[in-house]
Every structure is written in structure tokens, then in C-alpha cells.
Amino acid sequence: MQDVKQIIDYYHNISDADLVEHNPDFIVKFKQRKAQFLANQKQILGLDDDVATWLSHQDPDTKSAVNTLLKNLMQTQKAVVY
């Protein structure tokens, strides 16, 4: 029977540096569709990539503040146009 210390040392020294990431086909397709969806969303919104990326990484309070700012801008434009 092996010594417990040897077993611990064996598993402690295993490195994942040589492992290759394997994604099943459906995961690859899902990631591609997600990337396409996000690109389409940015295009629909008309936001520059850097703005859309920045906004998507903000906390909920900042997103809410930007949303409120845009709504106020919309109200201002409605008042001017009509």
C-alpha cells in the first residue's frame, strides 16, 4: 500500500499547463451565436463598440443612471420637436 504522503505529493504536483481545452461542437456554436447576437445588439442600438463594451461592464447603478440620462434626453427632444 502506498504511503499517504506519496499520494498527496503526486496529486499536489499535477500541472494543468499541458492540458488542452476541449469544447464540444455545440458549445463552439453557442459561443459563435452569442457573439453574433451581441454584435447585432450593438449595431441595432447604434452605439460604438467602445461605448457598448463600457456600458455592458458597468454596475446596475451606473446602468440605471445612464438609462435615466437617456430618458431625460428623449423627453427634451420631444419637447423641442413638438
Sequence and secondary structure as in RCSB ss.txt:
>XXXX:A:sequence
MQDVKQIIDYYHNISDADLVEHNPDFIVKFKQRKAQFLANQKQILGLDDDVATWLSHQDPDTKSAVNTLLKNLMQ
TQKAVVY
>XXXX:A:secstr
   HHHHHHHHHT   TT      HHHHHHHHHHHHHHHHHHHHHT  HHHHHHHHTS HHHHHHHHHHHHHHHH
HHHHHH 
